[in-house]
Amino acid sequence: MRPKYEHSGGDTFDRHFIAMQTASLQETLDLAEAYARIGDDFDLKEFTAVTVPKLKTQLDRIREIECRHTVRLTSPVSVVTDKAIIQ
């Protein structure tokens, strides 16, 4: 990932990094949920069942970051001075 986005601006890098994390976590969660339901190794099935809630929490967190980042990029910028708020 570094070479491709090494010279891009901070927001471009952030956007791509967040998208990659979201996709990776979603794929991992999907696989873990499937194995927890239909896996054939009892220990691994038990492990994935315990891991699924943790993966959901991580996915929720990266989606929150994605929302905050999107809002930050699309919201008008406000500057507070001692006289007024300038938008």
N, C-alpha and C positions, 0 to 999 in steps of 0.2 A: 504494500500500500504506500509506503513512504515515497518511492521514486515517482509514482504517478502524480501525487498531490504535494510533493515537496515544495514546489515554488508557487502553489496556488495560495490565494488569500485565506485568512483564518476562517472566515465563514464558509468558504468552499470546502476546505478540509473538514470542518466540523460537520457540515451537512452530509458529506460522504461517509465520514466515520460513524455518525449516528445511524445512517441508513444501513450500513454494513452490520453494525451491532444489532439493530432491530431484526434484520433478516436472519442473522446467525442465531439469535436467541429464539426466534419463532421456529426455525427449522429444528433446533435442538429440542424445544418444548414439544413439537409435533412428534418427533421420534421417541422421546421419553414417554409421552402419553400413550402412544401406540404400543410400545414395549411393555409398559405397565399393565396394559389390557390383555395383550396376546403373546407376551414373551414366553419362551420355553425354559429359561433358566430361572429357577425360583429366587436365588440370591440376587441376581441382576434385576429381576422383576420387582423384588422388594425395594432394592436400591432406587430404581427409577420412580417407584410410587412415592418414596420419601423425597426424592429430588424434584418432582414436578411442582410442588408449591413454591419451592425456592426459585425455580426457573420462571414461574409466573410472576413472582415478585420482581425479579430482575428485568423481565420484559416490561412490566408496568413502569418501572423506574426509567428505563431508556425511553419509553414512550412519553413520559412526563418531561424528560429532558428535551425530546424532540418537539413537544408542544411549546415549551418555554422558548426554545431556540427559534421556532417558527414565528411565534408572537414577537419576539425581540427583533427579528428581521423585518416584519411587516408592520409593526406599530410605528406611529409617528414618534419622533424623538422629542422629548421635552427637556428643556434646560431650565433649571431653577436658578434665578439670581436673587439678590437681595431686594430687587424691585418688583419682579414679576416672573411668571412662568412663560417661557417662549417656546412655541411649538413650531 
